[in-house]
Amino acid sequence: MTESVDEGGTPALEGGRPVRGAFLPFHRAVIGEEEIREVVDTLHSGWLTTGPRTKRFEQAFAAYMGVGEAVGLNSCTAGIHLALVTAGIGPGDEVIIPSVSFPCAANMVIQQGATPVFTDVEKDTLNLDPDRFREAVNERTRAVIPVHFAGHPCDMDEILAVASEHGLEVIEDCAHALEAVYRGRRVGSLGDYGAYSFYATKNMTTGEGGMLLTRHEDRVDRLRMLSLHGISRDAWKRYSSEGYRHWETVWPGFKYNMFDMQAALGLHQLRRVDGWLGVRRRWTQRYDEAFADLDLLTPLGRRRYVGAAHHLYVILLRLGKLRVDRDRVLDALQAENIGVGVHFRAVHLHPFYRTRLPARPLPVAEWATERMLSLPLCPSMEEGDVEDVIRAVRKVLAYYRA
Ligand SMILES: *Cc1c(COP(=O)(O)O)cnc(C)c1O
């Protein structure tokens, strides 16, 4: 391997020279001229809030997903919250959540006065383990929020079987998995709800933003109403030329609506997601090949039946073979001018949850929390960037070999 020339090198953190001079950010979104023009057109149009572009983006998104309707929101977190509200989750209810995730789903369960029950994950994919899910269900359980972690679909047949046996609502967290396919079907339309994120680092972005799907068509009106203050009927049309309409509060709702400058970005980003996925798939293959002979890390596992969205490239360090911990490796990679991340330290270990909920050891999530590290994976990277990441990982890990 050509990389081996660098492997004897001293990491920059230990006084050596970094593998590259310019810092490679962990993520850099691709924003094209079309997006920029559409935002400017939106500004010129005079319609700044939720309006015609949001409608168009919702329709385009629903078409991409092969569903009837999609509800534009200002975040995925808002989508998960509205799903919980319209599913009727409240005090006394328990909601099962994999502990390896972003904390927002658990936070929203708390906001509803319900209790998140953190559950362990599969050792290879870090997705919700269907067996642990089954064990965690009791008579108070009302819902489950599987996360298609790193863009790899959960084992949905198993999860849906347990859910239907116990009458649970299934809210799919698709923040990483916009393009993901499970046994020929898009994730997000398999459960009761699918929530998507267009945060700046996701597979496509509107800066901040989100989308919610539900297979319950009779809940869509209520979702829209709740997303905009709980005001009655097509509130965004209330200042249009169709004549003045009174609006009324029919429920104490939220301020979760997507607005047209976000949709302006989303309309163009959505057209490009499949092309970008192809690039991330290529970089993933290159990482896989380059690390295949390295006994100091394990990439996440992949199942045959899935079309993964390849949102993250997560590696698990083999700490038994290293003389430093994960955080030292993070620092060392940053010193090589490679931006890295950690997705995600187990939520049940965060101070709020650790101190408020009964202790429940989750061995796989805790094991992964100490070992996980995410390498840059985005379509704005070029081949040379990918090779730099590979050289840095091999150099740093070889130096710290026990
Ligand atoms: C980013 C993320 C979210 C939250 O998305 P927002 O749009 O920022 O609310 C939810 N779940 C996971 C797994 C995420 O990575």
The ligand as an SDF file (V2000), in Angstrom:
LIG
                    3D

 15 15  0  0  0  0  0  0  0  0999 V2000
  -29.6730   15.8000   13.4220 C   0  0  0  0  0  0  0  0  0  0  0  0
  -30.4720   14.7630   14.0820 C   0  0  0  0  0  0  0  0  0  0  0  0
  -31.7530   15.0280   14.5720 C   0  0  0  0  0  0  0  0  0  0  0  0
  -32.2980   16.4190   14.7190 C   0  0  0  0  0  0  0  0  0  0  0  0
  -32.4750   17.1000   13.5690 O   0  0  0  0  0  0  0  0  0  0  0  0
  -32.9050   18.6580   13.6540 P   0  0  0  0  0  0  0  0  0  0  0  0
  -33.4060   18.9420   12.2830 O   0  0  0  0  0  0  0  0  0  0  0  0
  -31.6720   19.4150   13.9970 O   0  0  0  0  0  0  0  0  0  0  0  0
  -33.9590   18.7700   14.6850 O   0  0  0  0  0  0  0  0  0  0  0  0
  -32.5240   13.9830   15.0290 C   0  0  0  0  0  0  0  0  0  0  0  0
  -32.0360   12.7330   15.0590 N   0  0  0  0  0  0  0  0  0  0  0  0
  -30.8030   12.4380   14.6370 C   0  0  0  0  0  0  0  0  0  0  0  0
  -30.3480   11.0100   14.6830 C   0  0  0  0  0  0  0  0  0  0  0  0
  -29.9790   13.4410   14.1500 C   0  0  0  0  0  0  0  0  0  0  0  0
  -28.7250   13.1650   13.7580 O   0  0  0  0  0  0  0  0  0  0  0  0
  1  2  1  0
  2  3  1  0
  2 14  2  0
  3  4  1  0
  3 10  2  0
  4  5  1  0
  5  6  1  0
  6  7  2  0
  6  8  1  0
  6  9  1  0
 10 11  1  0
 11 12  2  0
 12 13  1  0
 12 14  1  0
 14 15  1  0
M  END
$$$$
